[in-house]
Amino acid sequence: MKKTSEGSERPMKYDYNNTAEFRWLNKPVKGSKQIDNMESDAMWQHFGPGEMSFTREKILEKGSSLKLVCETKIEVHRDPEDINTYGRAFGESLCRRKISSENWTEYNRLSFWVYPVVPGFKTISMYSKLHNDGKVKIPDAYEREGLNFFLLKPDQWNHIVWEIASLARDQVDAIDIIYRLQGNEPGATDSVCFYIDKLELEKVEADYFEGWSVAPGTISFSHTGYQPGASKTAITSNDHKEKEFSIINYETGKTILTKPMRKIETHIGEFQLLDFSEIQEEGIYFIRTDSRETLSFRIDSNVWKDSIWKTMNLFFCERCGFEVPGIHDNCHQDWQCEHENRHLIINGGWHDAGDLSQGLCNTAESTYAMFHLAEKYKREDSVLQARLINEAKWGLDWLMKTRFGDGYRSVWATMDFWTDNIIGTFDDITFKAGNSPFDNFAAAAAEAKAAVVLRKSEQELSTISLRVACEDWEFAIGRLQKEKADEKIKGPLAEFQEYAEVQIFSEGSLASIELFKATGEQKYCNQAFEYANLILQCQQQELTDWDIPMNGFFYRNPEKKALLHYEHRSHIQAPIVALSELCKEFQDHPDWINWYRGIYLFSEYMKKIMEFTQPYGMVPGSFYSINESDNPDYRAQVLNGIKFSSEYYLRLFPVWFTFRGNSSIMLSGAKALSCAAIRRKDLHLSDLSRLNLQWMVGRNPFSQSLMFGEGYNYAPQYSAMSGNMVGSLPVGIQTSENKDVPYWPVNNCYNYKEVWVQPSARWLWIMSDLAGRACISGKLPLGINNDIQILDKVTGKLRSTITGSLEKEFQVNLPEGQYLIRDQNLEKEITLLPGEKYDLNPERFFDIQAVSKTVKHKNVTITLKVKSNCEFTIEARSCNIEIDKDAWEIQPANEKFQLINLYGEIKNQKEPWLIVLIPDGNIADKIELYG
């Protein structure tokens, strides 16, 4: 996709040589065995629509080939109430090669060739299935294990290889090659033909597919690269005798750094850690050891920007109701939503995943994330900002066109085929509208954010968007009020049970804040305050009585009856985002310290549980109670977690069943971390969040980038309708059976390898916090002749000098990090986060340091030392501790420090206490004291 403000004429291209598929096809074959040369139909069966035959029309080498001919769609009855089948494919045409219960464990790859004749198709998809009738049944109960989808190029022989090392194959009794009837676009053929030849077993060096260890012979690193001020590490398994590594400049060949690897032992195993954080010079590098070296990566303040462009390409490719060259024409003009005998056409927005479905939640969150990120790039990159706004408007249009104006709207609609765009034919799909408070809040948040971003450039659209946002907010509030009234009569409304109450409160708070910013109306901030109180009631603030006490996590509701956790689409970030926005927008509110402590408690909780996934730093799943379910598989998964008490266990991956894959779990948690990092000015939280981005682009056990077209070794994803799309992310790495270790087989199947816009929306949202370089700006007052120095606090290295002479404005761009700003005999310590703008006023310069802290029973004594060139006030805000003073007046004292003693009494020793010092009314300079 071209980097233009108006989008792209064509989707982005990718380098095929960097794909896992290229690597698979070029593996040496160590042995092979013919299964079938397509000369006889004795062992073949056909099921479903279409016809199977053997022919000499097209052959790979000699003899004959198997020919499959089938229509693209047939009329079948689908019950609109059956959410598992309605909107799904029309059926399957299946060719089965029977096998006489053979043991194939000696071989680990299937190979065959396919020649498709499908005029007008832009994406051609088939899949194969292995059947094993041994102790471990394949396919599994979820119809995931044993399936492998693949894409085909038209009018040529395609070599398909499928590594089956991860699959049981001791009693193989069949192989299926299947065409799934998924319709056709109006300009494409309605009858397909495939020739299939040369079915073989092969033996190769199979890919690593399960475990925490790094794939043999590889170094796990961030293929995209690293930001200069951030930590920079790579990982190898502790399975070799190498002791040193080197960082090489890719362009000059010069060795920049050589240092020892560090052997570490963590909960998940032993590793060698390669730490090169000291390198801050921007450039292109690679890592070398005695026996291996990586491909190149960048160190760059804007290292994530290309991934933003690629993610925007994914959304462009997923546009529904729009001609996307090479992917599809203007589609689904006959797709409808129904409410009280009224109908809406609901194409538009973005296809949700590897299929073509549409959901309000993902569309609203994606739209919000794009407008949010566009605000960040307002001054830095006008082209990228315009591109973000252009795509966000596409989502905004869908949000507004798919509502009935009474709270009901298109919330979810499954679509798994191309239609003829004609209303009244058998391929029409009509879903019923829903009226969900969460979804209306999500829409209102996106619409209100759009209204603010578009206010100057597109006033009319901004006005309409704000009006709709206000209406959707009112619909959500009204529905919740009705739910409360109905609870007294017949219990909670069943339709809302998929949404945790804390999730609704959080989304409602965010929508209210955005509407307050757009309108200034008091009712919106009042509602946000009310929801914030409910959010905090859902948080575990006291330490639990577990064997390993914990706090900071959330429950689904204020009654704390069930822990908040997700198995598929995650919103774990929602409470933290809401509390963070409240802290940012209402800095003088009396509840500010309570909101801030909620963020503090959760982020400290995340630091603790992420120790269990180091050195990767993957956001873990959640705590689970063994009493939540009687399902034996549920209990087995919980018991495979880490025991914190007789009832509660920490799972590194979620407890899950049919839907598996943790990209959303990780990136939602990473958003919570990046948001907390900004609010707390905590570089460690920023690093923890970034580790999850790095996991997605190669720093994982499989040394594979999960973003298609970014980095190296990216594998095919399940995108049976739209094909390979640069920037796509899959649902994510899963686990096998009831285990709690990473499992990433070569098989390409829904849903774990399915393209999904939800993690891509999270990716963009995180970029609002982590992308870009920081800067210090300000204005030197008239008559200042001394220089102001900026030093790296960790290394002591001088990073920049602001030269004093005449009155002038200055701006210094810096990597994130901790800095000392030195002005004559005054020093000021500051922490800069990625993309942060820090305003430095040399005329109001002060240095505050915590010297000592003593705690005796409930009594706390803290000593501070302060030096300044101005008179200013230090305000103290506290939570769970009664302090003797809440403010100090500080007099100028350039030459020496003044000592301040702060005394406090802890209120509840089962909870952490927190004091936040705010000097000179500037929250950007706040200091945390806690215990």
Helices and strands as residue ranges (DSSP letters): G 16-18, H 20-25, E 31-36, E 44-47, E 51-55, E 65-71, E 91-102, E 109-117, E 124-133, E 137-138, E 147-152, E 158-163, E 172-181, E 191-203, E 225-226, E 233-237, E 244-249, E 255-260, E 262-266, E 269-275, E 283-288, E 297-299, H 305-317, E 336-339, E 342-345, E 358-359, H 360-376, H 382-401, E 412-413, E 430-432, H 437-453, H 459-490, G 494-496, H 501-519, H 522-537, H 574-585, H 592-610, G 611-613, E 622-625, H 632-639, E 642-643, E 648-651, H 663-680, H 683-696, H 757-770, E 774-780, E 788-792, E 798-802, E 808-814, E 817-823, E 826-832, E 837-840, E 846-856, E 859-868, E 872-879, E 881-883, E 887-890, E 893-906, E 914-919, G 923-925, E 927-930
